[in-house]
């Protein structure tokens, strides 16, 4: 039986484009339900019923950080709250998740979900059990990385100071009635700063690099720019420039967060290179997180792929200037003659399903 694996990342599916009261959801970033439904249908079609097919959601599949609970965005997230967030996302995209359920029901089709920095809800066992139960299938849940057949797949946030989880301390318990998620700094940035910015300028978090947009808005959009920059400064002071974060190891971490956070857009090429050359059995690394699709070959037997995003992206740098809409993914193909290989693909719809792309 032929075998393929599909790797997608950074869909950022939230609670739908329209809220229950009929108003637009300014925090929804995923606009391509129809395209993704067709994508799932294509790989569940008669031809692919003869294949072993695994779809791997490599982080930020759901965007639970930008789902409100009764019109608020609490930074304290319990297990029950996380389940409620995931349920509201499913209600917001009913046809998409029914299509995913149909994909899972296709013989020899599997689903794997790797946790990213925008979907920490999957760290809770109850959320994982609920989601698998909804899909009526077993779901594989690697925590932060997934290895098989010479492939190393991870979202990429663990290579940053801003967005890395403390894997030995995923939950906080001390002095609390029930455990809560131990969110990294970047997740708090989304909840306490970016969500408010998006409610005024819905495209703000799509801009790369964000720092150029914020600095430019001081001149071009001052009524938005100046309050936003002051709010960002206050967020930094309130969240990290406190006494307990200004001594010992926490001081160093605060400094790294400020330096890394100023760039806003991480570069994972060096991280991928380190993984490849530190592990002789790994020939291909796949990541997401940066929202920039790319393919790099460091050596004939050492490759790095970034699967990009299914969200619109607005680039301010000269190399990629403008708005980008590319529904990219990686396809890993197995054959009898050679080791399995990955290709970077772009979904184009049922008329011309996909083509290989190079970045």
C-alpha positions in Angstrom: 0.0 0.0 0.0 1.3 3.5 -0.9 2.0 5.9 1.8 2.1 9.7 2.3 2.2 12.1 5.1 0.8 15.7 4.9 2.3 18.4 7.2 0.4 21.7 7.7 1.0 24.3 10.3 -0.3 27.7 11.5 -3.9 27.5 10.4 -4.9 29.6 13.5 -8.5 28.5 13.4 -10.5 30.5 15.9 -14.3 30.7 16.7 -15.5 31.7 13.2 -15.8 34.8 11.1 -19.2 35.7 12.6 -20.0 35.8 16.3 -23.2 34.4 17.8 -24.8 37.8 17.8 -24.1 38.2 14.1 -21.2 40.7 14.4 -17.9 40.1 12.7 -15.2 38.3 14.7 -12.2 40.6 14.3 -9.9 38.0 15.9 -10.5 35.2 13.3 -7.5 34.7 11.0 -8.6 31.6 9.1 -10.7 32.5 6.0 -10.1 29.3 3.9 -12.7 26.8 5.2 -13.8 25.9 1.7 -10.3 25.4 0.5 -9.3 23.2 3.5 -12.5 21.2 3.2 -11.6 20.5 -0.5 -8.0 19.7 0.6 -9.2 17.1 3.1 -11.7 15.7 0.5 -9.0 15.3 -2.1 -6.8 13.2 0.1 -9.9 11.2 1.2 -11.0 10.6 -2.4 -11.2 7.2 -4.2 -7.5 7.4 -5.2 -6.3 8.1 -1.7 -8.4 5.4 -0.2 -5.7 3.1 -1.5 -3.0 5.0 0.5 -1.9 5.2 4.1 -2.4 8.9 4.7 -1.4 10.8 7.9 -2.1 14.5 8.3 0.2 16.2 10.8 -1.0 19.5 12.3 2.4 21.0 13.2 1.4 23.6 15.8 -1.1 26.5 15.9 -3.8 24.3 14.3 -6.3 26.1 16.6 -5.9 29.5 18.0 -7.2 29.1 21.5 -5.4 32.3 22.6 -7.7 34.4 20.5 -11.0 32.8 21.7 -12.8 34.8 24.3 -14.8 33.4 27.2 -17.9 35.5 27.9 -16.3 38.5 26.1 -13.0 38.4 28.1 -9.6 37.0 27.5 -8.3 35.6 30.8 -4.6 34.8 31.1 -5.6 32.2 33.7 -6.7 29.1 31.8 -8.0 26.0 33.5 -8.7 22.7 32.0 -12.5 23.3 31.7 -11.9 26.7 30.2 -9.6 25.2 27.6 -12.3 22.6 26.6 -14.9 25.4 26.3 -12.5 27.3 23.9 -12.1 24.2 21.7 -15.8 23.6 21.6 -16.5 27.2 20.5 -13.9 26.8 17.7 -15.7 23.7 16.4 -19.0 25.5 16.6 -17.5 28.4 14.6 -16.3 26.1 11.7 -18.8 23.2 11.7 -18.3 22.1 8.1 -14.6 22.1 8.4 -14.5 19.8 11.4 -17.1 17.5 9.9 -14.8 17.2 6.9 -11.9 16.4 9.2 -14.1 13.8 10.8 -14.8 12.3 7.4 -11.1 12.3 6.7 -10.4 10.4 9.9 -13.1 7.9 9.0 -11.4 7.0 5.7 -9.6 3.7 6.0 -5.9 4.0 6.8 -6.1 7.7 7.5 -4.6 9.1 10.7 -4.4 12.5 12.5 -1.5 13.8 14.5 -1.6 17.1 16.4 1.6 18.8 17.7 1.1 21.6 20.2 2.1 25.1 19.1 2.3 28.4 21.0 -1.2 29.4 19.9 -3.0 26.2 20.9 -1.8 25.4 24.4 -5.2 24.0 25.1 -3.9 20.7 23.7 -1.6 20.4 26.7 -4.6 19.4 28.8 -5.5 15.7 28.7 -9.2 16.4 28.8 -9.0 18.6 25.7 -7.1 15.9 23.8 -9.6 13.3 24.8 -12.6 15.5 23.8 -11.1 16.4 20.4 -10.4 12.7 19.6 -13.9 11.8 20.8 -15.4 14.4 18.6 -13.5 13.1 15.6 -14.5 9.5 16.5 -10.9 8.4 16.0 -7.6 8.0 17.8 -5.4 11.1 17.6 -1.6 11.0 18.1 -0.5 13.9 20.3 3.3 14.4 20.5 4.1 17.2 22.9 6.5 19.4 21.0 8.2 17.2 18.5 7.6 14.1 16.4 10.3 11.9 14.9 10.0 9.0 12.4 11.9 7.6 9.4 14.6 10.3 9.6 12.1 13.2 9.8 12.1 15.6 12.8 8.9 17.7 13.0 8.2 20.4 15.5 6.4 23.7 15.5 9.5 25.7 16.3 8.4 27.8 19.2 10.6 25.8 21.6 13.7 27.4 19.9 12.6 30.9 21.1 12.8 32.4 24.5 9.5 34.3 24.0 7.3 31.4 23.1 8.9 28.3 24.6 7.0 26.2 27.1 8.6 25.0 30.3 8.2 21.3 29.5 9.0 20.3 33.1 6.4 22.8 34.4 3.5 23.0 32.0 1.0 23.7 34.7 0.9 26.0 37.8 -0.5 24.5 41.0 0.8 26.5 44.0 -1.8 28.3 46.0 -4.5 27.6 43.4 -7.8 25.8 43.7 -7.1 24.0 40.4 -4.2 23.9 38.0 -3.8 26.5 35.2 -1.6 26.6 32.1 1.9 27.9 32.6 1.9 30.2 29.5 5.1 31.6 28.0 5.6 35.3 27.7 4.6 35.3 24.0 1.2 33.8 24.8 0.6 36.5 27.4 1.6 39.1 24.8 -1.2 37.8 22.5 -3.8 37.7 25.3 -3.1 41.0 26.9 -1.7 43.2 24.1 -2.2 41.8 20.6 -5.9 40.8 21.0 -6.7 44.5 21.8 -4.7 45.7 18.9 -6.5 43.3 16.5 -9.8 44.6 17.6 -8.8 48.0 16.3 -6.7 46.9 13.3 -7.7 43.4 12.4 -4.7 43.0 10.0 -2.0 44.0 12.6 -0.8 40.6 13.5 -0.5 39.6 9.9 2.3 42.2 9.3 5.9 41.0 9.2 7.9 42.4 10.8 5.5 43.8 13.4 8.0 46.3 14.8 8.2 48.1 11.4 4.4 48.4 11.3 4.2 49.7 14.9 7.0 52.2 14.3 5.5 53.3 11.0 2.1 53.7 12.5 3.5 56.4 14.8 3.7 58.7 11.7 1.1 57.1 9.3 -1.6 56.2 11.8 -0.8 58.2 14.9 -4.2 57.9 16.7 -3.6 54.1 16.6 0.2 54.0 16.7 1.0 56.1 19.7 -1.5 54.5 22.1 -0.5 51.1 20.9 3.3 51.7 21.5 2.6 53.1 24.9 0.3 50.1 25.7 3.1 47.8 24.6 5.6 49.6 26.8 3.3 49.3 29.8 2.7 45.6 29.0 6.5 45.0 29.1 6.9 46.9 32.3 4.0 45.2 34.0 4.9 41.7 32.8 8.7 41.5 33.1 10.2 44.6 34.6 9.3 43.7 38.1 11.6 42.9 41.0 11.3 39.1 40.8 12.3 39.2 37.1 15.3 41.5 37.6 17.6 39.3 39.6 19.7 36.1 38.8 18.6 33.8 36.0 15.3 35.7 35.5 17.2 38.9 34.7 19.0 37.1 31.9 15.7 35.7 30.6 14.1 39.1 30.7 17.0 40.5 28.7 16.6 37.7 26.1 12.9 38.2 25.9 13.3 41.9 25.2 16.0 41.4 22.6 14.2 38.5 20.8 10.8 40.2 21.2 12.0 43.3 19.4 12.6 41.2 16.3 9.1 39.8 16.5 9.8 37.4 13.6 12.0 34.5 14.6 14.5 32.9 12.3 14.5 29.1 12.6 17.0 28.2 9.9 19.9 28.0 12.4 17.8 26.0 14.8 16.9 23.5 12.0 20.6 23.2 11.0 21.6 22.4 14.6 19.0 19.7 14.8 20.1 18.2 11.5 23.8 18.1 12.3 23.4 17.1 15.9 21.4 14.0 14.9 23.0 11.7 12.3 19.7 9.8 11.9 17.8 12.9 11.0 17.8 13.9 7.3 14.8 16.3 7.2 13.5 18.9 9.6 10.0 20.4 9.2 8.9 23.4 11.2 6.2 26.2 11.1 5.8 29.2 13.5 7.5 31.9 11.3 4.6 31.9 8.8 7.2 32.0 6.0 7.3 28.9 3.7 10.7 27.9 2.7 13.0 25.0 1.6 16.7 24.9 2.4 19.1 22.2 1.5 22.2 22.3 3.7 23.7 19.2 2.2 22.5 16.5 -0.2 21.1 14.5 2.8 20.2 17.4 5.1 17.1 19.5 4.3 14.8 22.0 6.1 11.2 22.8 5.3 9.0 25.5 6.8 5.4 24.9 5.9 4.3 28.5 6.2 0.7 29.4 7.1 -2.8 29.3 5.7 -3.3 32.9 6.9 -2.8 36.0 4.9 0.5 37.6 5.6 1.6 41.2 4.8 5.4 41.6 4.4 7.1 45.0 4.8 10.6 43.7 3.8 11.8 44.2 0.3 12.4 40.5 -0.4 8.7 39.6 0.1 7.0 43.0 -0.1 3.2 42.9 -0.2 0.3 40.6 0.7 0.8 36.9 0.5 -1.9 34.2 0.2 -0.3 30.8 -0.3 -1.9 27.7 1.2 1.3 25.7 1.6 2.0 22.3 3.1 4.6 19.6 2.9 4.0 16.2 1.4 6.2 13.3 2.5 6.2 10.5 -0.1 7.3 6.9 0.4 8.6 4.6 -2.3 10.3 1.2 -2.5 13.5 2.5 -4.2 14.7 5.3 -1.9 14.2 6.9 1.5 11.0 8.9 1.9 11.3 12.5 0.8 9.5 15.8 1.5 8.3 18.3 -1.0 6.9 21.8 -0.3 3.5 22.2 -2.0 0.8 24.8 -2.5 -2.8 23.9 -2.5 -4.6 25.4 -5.5 -8.0 23.9 -5.4 -9.8 21.0 -7.0 -9.3 22.1 -10.6 -5.5 22.0 -10.1 -5.0 20.5 -6.6 -1.3 21.3 -5.9 2.1 22.0 -7.3 5.6 21.9 -6.0 7.1 25.3 -5.0 10.5 26.4 -4.1 11.5 29.2 -1.7 
